[in-house]
């Protein structure tokens, strides 16, 4: 017969309570039963844990050393139980999100504010990344949720639409075009224009629209970041066309936003790993993200 958990439980109760009688009450058992279990433990160990003096038990040095180890084990078990219970509560949940930098700046904050307002104990870890790293990490099932633009099919990932809107123009507040409520591509003729980087897919589409319309711009500065584009516009270096989320986040303080007469669709997709344990809060965050839409005037028309 091997040492059982019951034997350790009896030993711990005696050490904690200080006597067999008190330990029996603690474990809701009889004193003879507890004494028998304790004697069996000593027999299995091959040495005494207590000295018997006038009907009282006095722990030996070995018993005190064993008790230290037992306490560490029980404390570890308590942490396991606490963690197991916490996993069943949304308030103690953890959510890992992989996102394009532009979306972590312009879309996630308001959505997380809504989520955490109802679940203040939730912990959220946001990691910004660009493709192809973003695509690779989502395929490797590293995150509960990914956020991307113009998502392409990925192995092991389900793609769901989050929002669709139109690209918008951003201008310095003092710019002559700021007085107009809507801008046509021809309004940009010969003007200084701040562009996204040459390898950006939205840059390609914007350039194609201007080329098809026969409109020539002065392409003075380009950058990978839509936020940087807005700041360059704010500084008066030109005008630009960016996604409506970044425009909404950066508007004000000398920067105005105007819809375009032509529709240049902007899409945000959610990347959901298929082989990672489902996180219930993902659906709630997705609902909050879909509610964080641009103002109606900037949305894509039906």
Buried (B, 14 or more C-beta within 10 A) or exposed (E): EEEEEEBBBBBBBBBBBEEBEBBBBBBEBEBEEBBEBBBBBBEEBEEEBBEEEEEEBEBBEEBEEBBEEBEEEBEEEEEEEEEEEEEEEEEBBEBBBBBBBBBBBBBBBBBBEBBBEEBEEBEBEBBBBEBEEBBEBBBBBBBBBBBBBEBEEBEBBEBEEBBEBBBBBBBBEEBEBBEBEEBEBEBBBEBBBBBBEEEBEBBEBBBEBBEEBEBEBEEEBBBBBBBBBBBBBBEBBBBBBBBBBBBBBBBEEEBBBBBBEBEBEBBBBBBBBEEBEEBEBBEBBBEBBBEBBBBEEBBBEE
